Amino acid sequence: MVSLIKPDWFEKWVIVDEDGWHLKKEAPEKVKEEFEVYMKEINEDMLSFE
């Protein structure tokens, strides 16, 4: 199960709005990769609740 604790980079590089979570365009490549993994884990967790 994914921790609900947000990664250190989350506050700096992620925009949260009514459409969901979006990575800022200027985010470093490492953050982009970590964001993809983080979102994939969250989506897998959500599917396990169905």
Backbone as ProteinMPNN parsed JSONL, in Angstrom:
{"seq_chain_A": "MVSLIKPDWFEKWVIVDEDGWHLKKEAPEKVKEEFEVYMKEINEDMLSFE", "coords_chain_A": {"N_chain_A": [[0.844, -1.201, 0.0], [0.47, 2.227, -0.742], [2.049, 4.913, 0.856], [0.426, 7.661, 2.394], [1.896, 9.82, 2.863], [3.365, 12.525, 1.42], [5.981, 12.755, -1.033], [9.196, 14.446, -0.577], [9.65, 16.264, -2.674], [7.139, 16.901, -3.565], [5.506, 19.191, -2.767], [6.927, 21.289, -3.948], [6.996, 20.787, -6.729], [4.544, 19.888, -7.72], [1.321, 20.659, -8.915], [-1.818, 21.007, -7.569], [-5.082, 20.795, -8.496], [-8.57, 21.272, -9.457], [-8.712, 19.431, -11.491], [-6.97, 17.448, -10.874], [-3.696, 16.1, -10.097], [-0.796, 17.683, -11.211], [2.352, 17.786, -12.733], [4.77, 20.335, -12.593], [6.014, 22.033, -15.482], [8.708, 22.727, -15.465], [9.932, 20.92, -13.81], [12.59, 18.827, -12.612], [14.149, 16.068, -14.385], [14.505, 13.771, -12.778], [12.559, 14.123, -10.809], [10.29, 13.994, -12.415], [10.351, 11.296, -13.177], [10.077, 10.053, -10.646], [7.563, 11.042, -9.94], [5.915, 9.801, -11.852], [6.16, 7.103, -11.04], [5.144, 7.292, -8.428], [2.484, 8.13, -8.93], [1.586, 5.925, -10.373], [1.719, 3.919, -8.422], [-0.198, 4.875, -6.618], [-2.507, 4.738, -8.219], [-2.649, 1.952, -8.611], [-3.085, 1.159, -6.01], [-5.608, 2.306, -5.563], [-7.166, 0.798, -7.31], [-7.106, -1.624, -6.011], [-8.95, -1.32, -4.02], [-11.389, -1.598, -5.132]], "CA_chain_A": [[0.0, 0.0, 0.0], [1.221, 3.48, -0.853], [1.943, 5.824, 1.987], [-0.21, 8.932, 2.072], [2.886, 10.867, 3.09], [3.847, 12.995, 0.125], [7.451, 12.862, -1.128], [9.788, 15.766, -0.307], [9.556, 17.128, -3.849], [5.742, 17.087, -3.96], [5.045, 20.579, -2.591], [7.657, 22.2, -4.831], [6.876, 20.512, -8.16], [3.226, 19.405, -8.131], [0.176, 21.561, -8.828], [-3.051, 20.273, -7.288], [-6.256, 21.603, -8.801], [-9.807, 20.497, -9.583], [-8.518, 18.378, -12.496], [-6.058, 16.427, -10.361], [-2.313, 16.466, -9.786], [-0.02, 17.94, -12.419], [3.745, 18.136, -12.5], [5.178, 21.577, -13.256], [6.835, 21.785, -16.683], [10.135, 22.919, -15.191], [10.416, 19.907, -12.863], [13.748, 18.064, -13.091], [13.86, 14.729, -14.931], [14.417, 12.82, -11.662], [11.25, 14.319, -10.191], [9.304, 13.471, -13.368], [10.361, 9.836, -13.052], [9.518, 9.701, -9.341], [6.137, 11.372, -10.0], [5.254, 8.73, -12.605], [6.126, 5.92, -10.178], [4.248, 7.626, -7.321], [1.109, 8.111, -9.433], [1.276, 4.539, -10.74], [1.474, 3.197, -7.171], [-1.478, 5.343, -6.089], [-3.554, 4.172, -9.065], [-2.731, 0.522, -8.311], [-3.715, 1.072, -4.691], [-7.025, 2.623, -5.717], [-7.808, -0.35, -7.953], [-7.209, -2.716, -5.049], [-10.099, -1.058, -3.142], [-12.64, -1.885, -5.849]], "C_chain_A": [[0.881, 1.254, 0.0], [0.986, 4.337, 0.385], [1.263, 7.113, 1.544], [0.712, 10.111, 2.36], [3.455, 11.257, 1.726], [5.373, 13.067, 0.127], [7.923, 14.302, -0.903], [9.581, 16.751, -1.453], [8.123, 17.522, -4.185], [5.296, 18.55, -3.899], [5.678, 21.54, -3.591], [7.283, 22.028, -6.301], [5.49, 20.076, -8.632], [2.164, 20.475, -7.908], [-1.053, 20.693, -8.593], [-4.216, 21.213, -7.576], [-7.474, 20.698, -8.992], [-9.698, 19.367, -10.607], [-7.568, 17.275, -12.031], [-4.687, 16.981, -10.031], [-1.544, 16.595, -11.078], [1.397, 18.339, -12.033], [4.062, 19.429, -13.244], [6.132, 21.253, -14.407], [8.332, 21.868, -16.396], [10.715, 21.915, -14.194], [11.604, 19.142, -13.449], [13.341, 16.658, -13.543], [13.685, 13.698, -13.816], [13.048, 12.916, -10.988], [10.149, 13.776, -11.109], [9.193, 11.962, -13.262], [9.725, 9.394, -11.735], [8.016, 9.963, -9.303], [5.364, 10.272, -10.733], [5.103, 7.48, -11.748], [5.115, 6.134, -9.047], [2.784, 7.537, -7.767], [0.683, 6.692, -9.81], [0.941, 3.733, -9.484], [0.128, 3.6, -6.567], [-2.629, 4.734, -6.895], [-3.743, 2.683, -8.802], [-3.408, 0.31, -6.967], [-5.218, 1.318, -4.789], [-7.781, 1.449, -6.348], [-8.004, -1.503, -6.978], [-8.39, -2.525, -4.09], [-11.421, -1.417, -3.81], [-13.108, -3.296, -5.587]], "O_chain_A": [[1.91, 1.305, 0.673], [-0.134, 4.458, 0.882], [1.504, 7.598, 0.438], [0.347, 11.264, 2.128], [3.959, 10.415, 0.982], [5.987, 13.393, 1.142], [7.146, 15.249, -1.023], [9.362, 17.94, -1.221], [7.915, 18.402, -5.021], [4.768, 19.08, -4.876], [5.037, 22.496, -4.03], [7.253, 23.006, -7.047], [5.281, 19.909, -9.833], [2.112, 21.111, -6.855], [-1.298, 19.746, -9.341], [-4.326, 22.286, -6.983], [-7.412, 19.499, -8.718], [-10.509, 18.441, -10.591], [-7.388, 16.277, -12.729], [-4.53, 18.163, -9.727], [-1.623, 15.725, -11.946], [1.604, 19.133, -11.115], [3.666, 19.596, -14.398], [6.942, 20.33, -14.323], [9.128, 21.161, -17.013], [11.867, 22.048, -13.78], [11.625, 18.844, -14.644], [12.308, 16.136, -13.125], [12.806, 12.841, -13.903], [12.452, 11.897, -10.638], [9.188, 13.169, -10.636], [8.094, 11.407, -13.258], [8.923, 8.46, -11.716], [7.271, 9.191, -8.7], [4.292, 9.86, -10.291], [4.038, 6.863, -11.731], [4.319, 5.243, -8.75], [1.951, 6.948, -7.078], [-0.465, 6.309, -9.585], [-0.011, 2.954, -9.482], [-0.603, 2.748, -6.061], [-3.612, 4.268, -6.319], [-4.875, 2.2, -8.773], [-4.209, -0.61, -6.806], [-6.008, 0.612, -4.162], [-8.91, 1.151, -5.957], [-8.958, -2.271, -7.102], [-8.789, -3.475, -3.415], [-12.45, -1.529, -3.143], [-14.143, -3.711, -6.11]]}, "name": "protein", "num_of_chains": 1, "seq": "MVSLIKPDWFEKWVIVDEDGWHLKKEAPEKVKEEFEVYMKEINEDMLSFE"}
